Amino acid sequence: MARILVIDDDSEYLEMINLLLQRSGHQVSLSAEGEEGLEMALAEPPDLVILDVMMPGVTGYEICRRLRAQPETACVPIIILTARGQP
């Protein structure tokens, strides 16, 4: 199936999404830090990135911008998740 990179600072969320995706047969890589996740994506581009927006340090928006700026990750689909509510 797909190689999926999940970047989120919430360890419980990482554990849950990892379990769900692995049960579906996907190869999952996890990162609890934005910079680390970015390095992982650039070193071995995944088929999909699931990305939290609100993280300490490097935000999900910045990670998305950096991934789009690199030729090897410019076309990787990104799903952005957040617990932040909007009106």
N, C-alpha and C positions, 0 to 999 in steps of 0.2 A: 504494500500500500504506500502511503505517502510518508515522507520524512517531514515532521512537524516540529518547529521550534516554538516553545512557549516561554515568554519573558514576562514575569510578574513578580513583584516583591512580596506577595502574600503566599506563604508556604502551604497553607491549607488549600488554597485554590490550585497551586501547582500540583499538589498531591492528587486532588480530585480530577483535574483535567488529564493528568498523566494516566491515571487508572482508566478513565473513560476512553481515551484515545488508544491506549494499548489494547484494551479489550476489543476494540474495533480493528485491530491488526496494524495500526500505524507505528512507525518508529518515531519515538518522542525524545526530544532533547529539552532540558529545562534549564532556565537561568533565573535566579532571584535578583540579579543586578543588571541594569541597562547596559553598561559598558561591556560586561562579560557576554551578554546575549548578542550584542552587536559584533563582537569579535568572533563568536561562534558562527553567526550567520555569514560573515565574510570569509571565514576559513573554509566552511563547507556549506554552501548555500542550500537551504531547505526547500521543500516544495511549497511550504506554507509557514507563515509566522503568525502566531497569536500573541498579541501585544497589549499590555496594560498601559493606559494613558498616564495615570497618576503614580509615579514612582519617585523615590528620593534620588537626588543626583540628576542623572540624565532622564528626561521625561520620555514617554512613549512617542510623543510628537517628534522629538529630536531624533530618536532612533529611526522612526519612519523616514524622516528627511534624509538621514545619512544612508539608509538602505537604498532609497531611490536615487541617490547621487552616485552610487557605485554601479558600474556596468554589470557585474556578476550578480547583483541582487535587485537591480532596477525593476525587473518584471516579476519578482516573487510576490504572490498574493499575500496581503496582510489583513488580518482581521483584528480590529482594534476594539478592546473591551474596556469598560470602565464602570465603577459603581457610582460615579458622579451623576447626580440628577440634573436635568435641565428643564427649564420651564417650557 
